[in-house]
Amino acid sequence: MSTYGDATPVYPAALRLAGRRAVVIGGGPVAQRRVLGLLEAQAEVLVVAPEATPALEALADGGEVRWEARPYRDGDLAQAWYAVAAADDPAVNAAVAREAEAGRVFCSRADSAEDSTAWTPAVGRHDGVTVAVIGGGDPRRAVDLRDGVLEGLRAGTLAAPHHRGRTPGVALVGGGPGDPDLITVRGRRLLAEADVVVADRLGPRGLLDELASDVEIIDASKIPYGRALAQEAINEVLIERAKAGKFVVRLKGGDPFVFGRGFEEVLACAEAGVPCSVVPGITSSISVPALAGIPVTHRGVAHEFTVVSGHVAPDHPKSLVDWAALGRMTGTLVILMGIERIAAISATLIAHGRDPETPVAVVQEGTLPGERRVRTTLGLVEAAVAEAGIRPPAIVVVGPVVALS
């Protein structure tokens, strides 16, 4: 027989034990771990042991396993497809291994790898993938490698895209404020599986370089719009690629539903009969101030925070923001897309009650290498922004919390 450390190769195989008998001899902690793995494989588990751990007793009481509270005896492996010898007595394990060998039943002997015909790997599962590692006689090495692979799969840094049974469609992925490390685990995993990525300029563009060479990357800001509105053209691209059998990721900055027009894309896909899912993202309205050392709320300072769009001026007829109410409030105000209208916004807030000495922070390109910050007051913010040459994208934070940093 081969040993863990010798050069004799093993033949890796995934046993489909669902509905098939697996016999575990022993009722201690090692047997308990093996039983749990066998139950996950939906095996029909028989435990033979005079005593069992409370967890195994509970499994037996719940009908998940059958436990015969007695010592092992020859013949217990009848009709078994797989056996585990995990008794406290090595002589018992040796007898189990002999019966298994005679009956051509693969057996994992917990106390002797060299006398086993089957080795139990370090196992983990993620998104339909089973990772099983045999560490060449070093169980901790196997566990470390398994955990590393699983971490890569969950984070999306290890690509394992679906190639069979995948449903074409669209996923709206919130990429966070810009730093590639701030995308969600699910978002990164879906990005690694994409056939097509339609990316905003404010998304985490650094992740695009990690995609496979056959992934089609479409810059949403450069789609030829013609006579159509920009959003309509983007919707058409998403639907067209999905109907061509592709899995499309719409990579957006921040969160798709926070001033990202994401729901318009959801509606367009629904009307076209295209499956669409949404992966929330870390909105820049909270994350950028936080990384700049500014909490949007703090006990005794601010019990509320409001996020508004400043893409139209306060006096514009299309503005839906109650700027007068915001002027009367004392909590934190976070303004997105408002840097080009900061003069009108600050004047309106002051006119409706905000103190001109209210602290203000402006953060340009938050979380990115080109980040710039300006600290000032509401009455001086227009001049401070002009002097520093601040340009979009930038976030404006108004309120006493700014002074806490």
Salt bridges, closest charged atoms under 4 A:
GLU40 OE1 - ARG125 NH1 3.31
GLU44 OE2 - ARG21 NE 3.34
GLU68 OE2 - ARG66 NH1 2.53
GLU68 OE1 - ARG70 NH2 2.64
ASP76 OD1 - ARG70 NH2 2.70
ASP111 OD1 - ARG109 NE 2.65
ASP115 OD2 - ARG109 NH1 3.68
ASP127 OD2 - HIS162 NE2 2.96
ASP127 OD2 - ARG189 NH1 3.38
ASP147 OD1 - ARG146 NH2 2.97
GLU193 OE2 - HIS162 NE2 3.68
GLU193 OE2 - ARG189 NH1 3.93
ASP195 OD2 - ARG166 NH2 2.73
ASP200 OD1 - ARG250 NH1 2.79
ASP200 OD2 - LYS252 NZ 4.00
GLU210 OE1 - ARG188 NH2 2.96
GLU216 OE2 - ARG241 NH2 2.79
ASP219 OD2 - ARG205 NH2 3.44
GLU240 OE2 - ARG241 NH1 3.46
GLU264 OE2 - ARG261 NE 2.88
GLU265 OE2 - ARG250 NE 3.02
GLU265 OE2 - LYS252 NZ 3.29
GLU340 OE1 - ARG341 NH2 3.87
GLU371 OE2 - ARG373 NE 2.52
